Amino acid sequence: MMTTDQAVRERIQHFCQSRNYTINKLATISELATATIRDFMNGKNSNIGILTLKKICDGLEISLYDFFNTDEFRNLEQEIK
């Protein structure tokens, strides 16, 4: 079962691979510290935060809607039971 943070990591990785971006490039265009993105992508921090994710989307020139508009996010199970 995929967790929300795993789904977010995979989505970020998808966009980086499709655009041939490194974590450093993504951080630069998103105006974020490289460590912020790297720590999340490596699982050192499981909470990226909506404001950070919005900056990443801005850097990728996509909306939050476009980021989350996938079957993976639509099919996530509720994590609070």
C-alpha positions, 0 to 999 in steps of 0.5 A: 500500500502506497502512503501519501508521502511515497506518492508525492515522492514518486510524482516529484521524481516523475516530473524531474525525470521527464524534464531531466532535472536534478534535485539541485535544478528543482531546488534552484527553480523552486527557490528552495534549499537543496537539502529541503527537497533532498531530505524529503526525497530520501525519506529523512523528512516525511512531511514536505508541507503544502507551501513547499510543495506549492513552490515545487509546482511553481518551479515546475510550472504546474498547478497543485491540481495538475500535481495531484490529478492522478489515479495514485492520489485518487486511490490513496487509502485514508491514513487516519482510521 
